């Protein structure tokens, strides 16, 4: 299982864009779970991953992207993770 966490903050327009992009990309991928975590309500996430800007994209407990991820790079990273876990 691949877990993508979108670390967001209130009123962050780029966070909404990132969530929409990621959810659309992973449609049909049964091995991917997407979670959105508000770092204002859950500051321990910001501290754990040393998040300075939102959105921050964490995949399987590793900070992978800051800002809205490039779709191609995100798909490439998901394929790398599948190969590593496979």
Contact map, one row per residue, 1 for C-alpha under 8 A:
11100000000000000000000000000011100000000000000000000000000000000000000000000000000000
11110000000000000000000000000011100000000000000000000000001100000000000000000000100000
11111000000000000000000000000001111000000000000000000000001100000000000000000000000000
01111100000000000000000000000001111000000000000000000000111100000000000000000000000000
00111110000000000000000000000000011110000000000000000000111000000000000000000000000000
00011111000000100110000000000000011110000000000000000011110000000000000000000000000000
00001111100000100000000000000000000111100000110000000111110000000000000000000000000000
00000111110100100000000000000000000111100000000000000111000000000000000000000000000000
00000011111100100000000000000000000001110000000000000110000000000000000000000000000000
00000001111100000000000000000000000001010000000000000000000000000000000000000000000000
00000000111110000000000000000000000000000000000000000000000000000000000000000000000000
00000001111111110000000000000000000000000000000000000110000000000000000000000000000000
00000000001111111000000000000000000000000000000000000000000000000000000000000000000000
00000000000111111100000000000000000000000000000000000110000000000011000000000000000000
00000111100111111110000000000000000000000000000000000110000000000011000000000000000000
00000000000111111111000000000000000000000000000000000000000000000000000000000000000000
00000000000011111111100000000000000000000000000000000000000000000001000000000000000000
00000100000001111111110000000000000000000000000000000010000000000011100000000000000000
00000100000000111111111000000000000100000000000000000000000000000000000000000000000000
00000000000000011111111100000000000000000000000000000000000000000000000000000000000000
00000000000000001111111110000000000000000000000000000000000000000000001000000000000000
00000000000000000111111111000000010000000000000000000000000000000000001000000000000000
00000000000000000011111111100000010000000000000000000000000000000000000000000000000000
00000000000000000001111111100000000000000000000000000000000000000000000000000000000000
00000000000000000000111111100000000000000000000000000000000000000000001000000000000000
00000000000000000000011111111001000000000000000000000000000000000000000000000000000000
00000000000000000000001111111000000000000000000000000000000000000000000000000000000000
00000000000000000000000001111100000000000000000000000000000000000000000000000000000000
00000000000000000000000001111111000000000000000000000000000000000000000000000000000000
00000000000000000000000000011111100000000000000000000000000000000000000000000000000000
11000000000000000000000000001111100000000000000000000000000000000000000000000000000000
11110000000000000000000001001111110000000000000000000000000000000000000000000000000000
11110000000000000000000000000111111000000000000000000000000000000000000000000000000000
00111100000000000000011000000001111100000000000000000000000000000000000000000000000000
00111100000000000000000000000000111110000000000000000000000000000000000000000000000000
00001111000000000010000000000000011111000000000000000000000000000000000000000000000000
00001111000000000000000000000000001111100100000000000000000000000000000000000000000000
00000011110000000000000000000000000111111100000000000000000000000000000000000000000000
00000011100000000000000000000000000011111111110000000000000000000000000000000000000000
00000000110000000000000000000000000001111110000000000000000000000000000000000000000000
00000000000000000000000000000000000001111110000000000000000000000000000000000000000000
00000000000000000000000000000000000011111111110000000000000000000000000000000000000000
00000000000000000000000000000000000000111111111000000000000000000000000000000000000000
00000000000000000000000000000000000000100111111100000000000000000000000000000000000000
00000010000000000000000000000000000000100111111110100000000000000000000000000000000000
00000010000000000000000000000000000000100111111111110000000000000000000000000000000000
00000000000000000000000000000000000000000011111111100000000000000000000000000000000000
00000000000000000000000000000000000000000001111111100000000000000000000000000000000000
00000000000000000000000000000000000000000000111111100000000001100000000000000000000000
00000000000000000000000000000000000000000000011111110000000000000000000000000000000000
00000000000000000000000000000000000000000000111111111101000000000000000000000000000000
00000000000000000000000000000000000000000000010001111100000000000000000000000000000000
00000000000000000000000000000000000000000000000000111111000000000110000000000000000000
00000011100101100000000000000000000000000000000000111111000000000110000000000000000000
00000111100101100100000000000000000000000000000000001111100000000111000000000000000000
00000111000000000000000000000000000000000000000000101111110000111111000000000000000000
00011110000000000000000000000000000000000000000000000011111000111110100000000000000000
00011110000000000000000000000000000000000000000000000001111111111000000000000000000000
01111000000000000000000000000000000000000000000000000000111111110000000000000000000000
01110000000000000000000000000000000000000000000000000000011111000000000000000000000000
00000000000000000000000000000000000000000000000000000000011111100000000000000000000000
00000000000000000000000000000000000000000000000010000000011111110000000000000000000000
00000000000000000000000000000000000000000000000010000001111011111100000000000000000000
00000000000000000000000000000000000000000000000000000001111001111100000000000000000000
00000000000000000000000000000000000000000000000000000001110000111111100000000000000000
00000000000000000000000000000000000000000000000000001111100000111111100000000000000000
00000000000001100100000000000000000000000000000000001111100000001111100000000000000000
00000000000001101100000000000000000000000000000000000011000000001111110000000000000000
00000000000000000100000000000000000000000000000000000000100000001111111011000000000000
00000000000000000000000000000000000000000000000000000000000000000001111111000000000000
00000000000000000000110010000000000000000000000000000000000000000000111111100000000000
00000000000000000000000000000000000000000000000000000000000000000000011111110000000000
00000000000000000000000000000000000000000000000000000000000000000000111111111000000000
00000000000000000000000000000000000000000000000000000000000000000000111111111100000000
00000000000000000000000000000000000000000000000000000000000000000000001111111110000000
00000000000000000000000000000000000000000000000000000000000000000000000111111111000000
00000000000000000000000000000000000000000000000000000000000000000000000011111111100000
00000000000000000000000000000000000000000000000000000000000000000000000001111111110000
00000000000000000000000000000000000000000000000000000000000000000000000000111111111000
00000000000000000000000000000000000000000000000000000000000000000000000000011111111100
01000000000000000000000000000000000000000000000000000000000000000000000000001111111110
00000000000000000000000000000000000000000000000000000000000000000000000000000111111111
00000000000000000000000000000000000000000000000000000000000000000000000000000011111111
00000000000000000000000000000000000000000000000000000000000000000000000000000001111111
00000000000000000000000000000000000000000000000000000000000000000000000000000000111111
00000000000000000000000000000000000000000000000000000000000000000000000000000000011111
